[in-house]
């Protein structure tokens, strides 16, 4: 009887071969990998930060002055709307700051 060598591995029908055992499939193999953005494109303009502060402080001042009845035209809901829009705009801009 002749010596038998190791049997060759059977090809898998639909499974991909991975380097790690088990069910792990890397992000590159899944197509879910996004390459990082180059560092030189991750900068906000110089005026972006001061504009955030101006909108935040200005919106807060408009709301406070409206409640203190110091703005022209007496107490108005439109002053509140304008102040809150400025505050929310500054929060949105702060999330985009890099």
C-alpha positions as CSV (number, residue, x, y, z in Angstrom):
1,X,0.0,0.0,0.0
2,X,1.4,3.4,-1.0
3,X,1.7,6.2,1.5
4,X,-1.0,8.8,1.1
5,X,0.0,12.5,1.3
6,X,-2.2,15.1,2.9
7,X,-5.4,15.6,1.2
8,X,-5.8,18.9,-0.6
9,X,-8.3,21.4,0.8
10,X,-11.7,21.4,-0.8
11,X,-12.6,24.7,-2.5
12,X,-15.4,26.5,-0.8
13,X,-18.3,27.2,-3.0
14,X,-19.3,30.8,-2.0
15,X,-17.3,31.7,1.1
16,X,-14.4,34.1,0.8
17,X,-11.1,33.1,2.3
18,X,-10.1,35.3,5.2
19,X,-6.8,35.4,7.1
20,X,-8.6,35.2,10.5
21,X,-10.5,32.1,11.7
22,X,-14.2,32.2,12.3
23,X,-16.7,34.6,10.8
24,X,-14.6,37.7,10.8
25,X,-14.7,39.6,7.5
26,X,-12.6,42.8,7.4
27,X,-14.1,46.1,6.5
28,X,-12.1,46.2,3.2
29,X,-13.6,42.9,2.1
30,X,-17.1,44.1,2.9
31,X,-16.6,47.3,1.0
32,X,-17.4,49.3,4.1
33,X,-14.0,51.0,4.5
34,X,-13.7,54.7,3.7
35,X,-10.2,56.0,3.4
36,X,-9.3,58.9,5.8
37,X,-9.5,62.4,4.5
38,X,-6.0,64.0,4.1
39,X,-5.1,66.3,6.9
40,X,-4.6,69.4,4.8
41,X,-8.4,69.5,3.9
42,X,-9.5,69.4,7.6
43,X,-9.2,73.1,8.4
44,X,-11.9,75.7,8.9
45,X,-11.4,79.3,7.8
46,X,-10.0,81.7,10.4
47,X,-13.3,83.6,10.6
48,X,-15.4,80.5,11.4
49,X,-14.6,80.4,15.1
50,X,-15.2,84.1,15.8
51,X,-18.5,83.9,13.9
52,X,-19.6,81.1,16.1
53,X,-19.0,83.2,19.2
54,X,-20.7,86.3,17.7
55,X,-23.8,84.3,16.8
56,X,-23.9,82.7,20.2
57,X,-23.4,85.8,22.3
58,X,-25.5,87.9,20.0
59,X,-28.4,85.5,20.1
60,X,-28.2,85.3,23.9
61,X,-28.1,89.1,24.1
62,X,-31.2,89.5,21.9
63,X,-33.2,87.0,24.0
64,X,-32.1,88.6,27.3
65,X,-32.7,92.2,26.1
66,X,-36.2,91.1,24.8
67,X,-37.1,89.8,28.2
68,X,-35.7,93.0,29.9
69,X,-37.9,95.1,27.5
70,X,-34.8,97.0,26.2
71,X,-35.3,96.4,22.5
72,X,-37.3,98.9,20.3
73,X,-40.9,97.9,19.7
74,X,-41.6,96.4,23.1
75,X,-41.5,92.7,23.7
76,X,-41.9,90.8,20.5
77,X,-41.9,87.1,19.7
78,X,-39.9,87.8,16.6
79,X,-36.9,88.9,18.7
80,X,-37.0,85.6,20.4
81,X,-37.2,83.8,17.1
82,X,-34.2,85.7,15.8
83,X,-32.2,85.1,18.9
84,X,-32.9,81.4,19.0
85,X,-32.1,81.0,15.3
86,X,-28.8,82.7,15.9
87,X,-28.1,80.4,18.9
88,X,-29.0,77.2,16.9
89,X,-27.0,78.4,13.9
90,X,-24.0,78.8,16.2
91,X,-24.5,75.3,17.6
92,X,-24.7,73.8,14.1
93,X,-21.6,75.7,13.0
94,X,-19.8,74.4,16.1
95,X,-20.4,70.8,15.0
96,X,-18.8,71.6,11.6
97,X,-15.7,73.3,13.1
98,X,-12.4,71.5,12.4
